Structure formats: C-alpha cells, structure tokens
Amino acid sequence: MSTTTRSIATVQAEIEAVRRHLHEAPPHAGSGTRVALEERLRGLERELARRRAATTGPGVR
C-alpha cells in the first residue's frame, strides 16, 4: 500500500472507475483482465471500509 493518505472520496472514485471498467470488459477478456479488476475492486472496498472505520471508530468525535 502507498504511504500517501488518500481520502474516502478518492477511494470511492477509484471504486467507481474499476466498476465501469468491469462493466465494459468482455466476459472472457484475455490475460486475466476481469480477475485483476475484481481483485482490485475487493482491495479498494476493504480500503474504503478501513478509512470509514477510522473516521467513525471509538474515540473519533
């Protein structure tokens, strides 16, 4: 993971971009394109959940 801090909005925008690419990718895209996009989407969704938890977790006002 990058050492730079990304905002929730940035991660959400990247998720939407990956979803668009997934929608546009043919079902049998070569070279594991769909698999790579699906893995990226899962990683971004985990990152978004962590960022949201960090802003709403215990001790955060």
C-alpha positions in Angstrom: 0.0 0.0 0.0 1.1 3.5 -0.7 2.4 5.6 2.1 0.3 8.6 1.0 -3.0 9.2 2.6 -6.0 9.0 0.3 -9.3 10.5 1.1 -12.5 8.5 1.2 -13.8 10.4 -1.8 -10.6 9.4 -3.8 -11.1 5.7 -2.9 -14.8 5.9 -3.8 -14.0 7.5 -7.2 -11.4 4.7 -7.9 -14.0 2.1 -7.0 -16.5 3.6 -9.5 -13.8 3.7 -12.2 -13.0 0.0 -11.6 -16.7 -0.9 -11.7 -17.0 0.9 -15.0 -14.1 -1.0 -16.4 -15.6 -4.3 -15.2 -18.9 -3.4 -16.8 -17.1 -2.6 -20.1 -14.7 -5.6 -20.1 -15.9 -8.6 -22.1 -16.8 -11.7 -20.1 -13.9 -13.6 -21.4 -11.3 -10.8 -21.6 -7.8 -12.2 -22.0 -4.8 -12.1 -19.7 -6.9 -12.2 -16.6 -8.2 -8.7 -17.1 -11.5 -9.4 -15.3 -9.8 -11.3 -12.5 -7.3 -8.4 -11.9 -10.2 -5.8 -11.9 -12.2 -7.9 -9.5 -9.2 -8.3 -7.2 -8.5 -4.5 -7.4 -12.2 -3.8 -6.6 -12.1 -6.1 -3.5 -8.9 -4.4 -2.3 -10.4 -0.9 -2.8 -13.6 -1.9 -1.0 -11.5 -3.1 2.0 -9.5 0.1 2.0 -12.7 2.2 1.9 -14.1 0.2 4.9 -10.9 0.8 6.9 -11.0 4.5 6.1 -14.6 4.8 7.1 -14.0 2.9 10.3 -11.0 5.1 11.1 -13.3 8.2 10.9 -16.2 6.8 12.8 -14.4 4.4 15.3 -14.1 4.7 19.0 -12.5 7.9 20.2 -13.4 9.8 17.0 -15.7 12.7 17.5 
